Amino acid sequence: MSSIDTSSSTLVESRVVDWGRYALVGLATVAAAVIANALVYFFGSAVVAYDPRFIVLANVSATILFTVVPAIVAVLLYAALPRYSRNPERVFTTIAVVVLIVSLIPDLLYIPTVPGASAGQTAVLMVMHIVAAVVIVAMLTTLTRPQPGAILGLPTSPPFV
């Protein structure tokens, strides 16, 4: 007889996932990040005079687009992590911090060279990166946790993991 060593497998023991609930949390996460950054955009326009030559902040649609795409990628990444990690919250948060830091580099090095850019507009962009990261990480790592009643054996809606 031969035995198979499964301890070296890259997959983590399977978890029960309520994909319907996760889809709702994912949609809510994307929507919340977009709304938060739209608010930053409009608040920023009241504080900083946006130069019309600065295309990045020419209108709110760019803010929405550049929030929706990374938010969807984050939701998909977080959905995959429980399969490959024993602690998806920590891994996701670490990845998010690294991505946030990397996303700020162009704001510091490239954006100041764009026509119409100002220090105030650059600061607004950086705040948008931080706001999106905080909203996405907070919602995904909090709203997808098992609910406390499940630990005690009380009836609850099915948890994410």
N, C-alpha and C positions, 0 to 999 in steps of 0.2 A: 504494500500500500504506500502511496505517496501522500504527503501532506503539503498543503499550500499555505505559505506564510502570508497572511493578510495584514499583518501589523505594519508592513512597509508600504501599504497602499496609500496613494495620494488622496483618496477620498476619505472623508470623515464619515462616521456612522450617520446613517440617514436620519433626517428630522422630518417631522410632519409639518407640511407647509400648507396653509390655507391661501392658495393663490388668488382667490377672489378678494380676500381681505388685503393681501399684499398689493394687488392691482389698485385698489382704492387708496391705500396709503401712498403708493407711488404717484398716482394722479394728484392726490392732495399735496404731496411734497413738491411736485413740479409747479402746481398752481400757486402754492404758498411762496416758493422762491421767486416766481415771476411777479407776483403781487408785491412782495417785499422790495424787489429791485425797481419796480415801476414807481413805488413810493419814494425810494431813494432818488430816482431820476427826477421826479417832480419836486421833491424837497431840495435837491441839489440845484435845480434850475432857479429856485427862489433865492438861494444863497449865493450861487456862482452864476455869473452871466455867461451862458453857453455861447461860444463863438460859432456862427453859422458855417464857417469854413472847417470846423472840427466835425468831420463826418460821423465819428463814433457816437457823439451825443446830439446829432442833428435832430433826431426824433426818438420817441420811446420804442419804436419797432425794433431798432437794433438791440436795445437793451433786452427786449423780450426774446428775440432770437438767440442772443448770446447767453441767455439764462436757460431757455428751454432745452437746448441741445445738451449742454453739460449735465443738467438735472436729469434728463432721461438716461444718459450714460451712467450716472451715479446710481439711479434706481436699478438699472440692469446689473451693474456690478454688485450692488448689495444683494440682489436676488441670488446671484451665483455664489457668494461667499460662504453661506452655511454649508454648502456641499464640500468645500475645500478647507475650511477653517473651523477649529473648535471654538474660537472667539471672534465671530465675524464683526461684532461691534468695534472691538479694538483694532482689528486689521483695517476695517473701513475708515475709521477715524484717522489712523496713521496715514493711509493712502490719501485721504482728503486733505490733511495738513500739508503733505508733500505737494500735492497738486495745487493747493492754494498758494504756497510759496513760489512754485514754478510759474503760476499764472500772474503773479505780481511782477515778475522780472520784466516782461515787455512794457508794463505800465511805467516802470522806472527807467528803462533804457530806450525803448522805441517811441512810446506815446509822446514824450516831450519834443520829438523831432517832427511830428505830424503838424501840417499847417493849421493854425488856429488853436493849437493846444496851449493850455495854461496850467499852472500848478494846481489851481482850484478844480479844474476839470479832471486832471489826473487823480486828484484825491477822491473825487466822486467815483471814478472808475474803480479805484482800489477799495473803496467802501462797498461798492456793489459786489466785488469778488468776495469780500469777507462776509457780507450779509447772506449771499447765496450759499456759501459754504456752511455757515452756522445753521441756517434754516434746513438745508438738506441733511446734514449730519444729525442734527437734533431730532428731526422728524423720523428719519429712517431708523435710527438706533433706539429711539424711545417707543414709537408707535408699533414697532414690529416685535417687541419683546412679549414673552408669555405674560398673560394677565395674572395678577396676584391670586385671584380666586382659584386658578388652575393649580397652583402650588398646594393650596389647602384642600383641594378636591371638591371645591364648590362649583356649581354649574356656571359656565361663562361661555361667551362666544369663542369659537376655535381660535387659538393664537397663531401667529405667523410661524414661530418655531417652537 
